[in-house]
Amino acid sequence: EIASSLIYNVGLLFLMLIPGILLKKCHLATEGLGKGLANLVLYIAQPAMIVLAYIRPYDEAILRNAIYVLIFSAVSHVIFIGVALLCFRNTPQGKQRVLRFATVFSNAAYMGMPLIVAALGSEAAIYASIYNITFNLFLWSFGVYLFAGDKRHTSLWRVLFHPVTISAAIGLLLFLSPIDGYVPPIVSEALLMLQNLVAPLSMIIIGMRLADMKLRGTFTDKNLYLFLFLRLLLLPVLIYGIMRLCMVCGLPLSKTVLTVVLVTASTPAATATSMFAEKFEGDSTYAGKLVAISTILSVLTMPLISLLLQL
């Protein structure tokens, strides 16, 4: 049931790419539209979705699941980093950094979070926010160091003051306090309306970025195929196998925890790949191609990976 829901919602999300592509191709999008929409999602809609998820009666099972997601999201990134550092050794340094970054960091926020909420409901937004906090911790430490080669550029403050971290902290306070029965319905409905913006706007933004990509000559690059295999297939299957092994050894992981970690781990390369490449003078054109191709192919690989949940 979860797998079929994920397959349906992957298809639904990818239909939302079309308006973004049309906006760009028909020259209907102004220069700053994509950035403005991204800020709306990052600073308003996603925090609203996260806070709304936490407005519920305290439940020890939810807290326990959140801790499991925290642990396995950290384990996932450590494994991703280890695999990425073992690969692409004979690649020119400029492309090597981009390939390793794109291998480690998935599109957990713009694709993973709305997909998880659409398929599993608002409680799953709690777990998705926890995964994204871990994601940001590794992004602003290892991710920055990978491109900049200097620890001075790493930033714990970026993690602590990231909108996802702040909204999750506010939500946790609400969750631990008996406030759920006192939130006015009009506030909850307003947060719900903002939450409903996350999925379509996130995919429209990605669609606009895909429309700008020029892929000519890309498919002769052998490193591309290794990257796609790692990011879209091997790494999510590997982390899923580890979680299943832990379950065999007696760890009581719920199907929701399995699904959240698997889905976020199986999303394509993070859009931050292009932004970090530009910021730290990497190969931003190549980064954009990796993001574009992995995003397009993920419409096939994510439903395929989700079938593991039926085993």
DARA-V954340 format. One line per field, one symbol per residue. ss: DSSP state (@ for helix, = for strand, . for the rest). A space follows every 10 residues. Layout:
ss->???
//
This chain:
ss->.@@@@@@@@@ @@@@@.@@@@ @@@@@..... ..@@@@@@@@ @@@@@@@@@@ @@@@.....@ @@@@@@@@@@ @@@@@@@@@@ @@@@@@.... ..@@@@@@@@ @@@@.=.@@@ @@@@@@@@@@ ..@@@@@@@@ @@@@@@@@@@ @@@@@@@@.. @@@..@@@@@ ..@@@@@@@@ @@@@@@...@ @@..@@@@@@ @@@@@@@@@@ @@@@@@@@@@ @......@@@ .@@@@@@@@@ @@@@@@@@@@ @@@@@@@@.. ....@@@@@@ @@@@@@..=. .@@@@@@@@. ...@@@@@@@ @@@@@@@@@@ @@@@@@@@@@ .
//
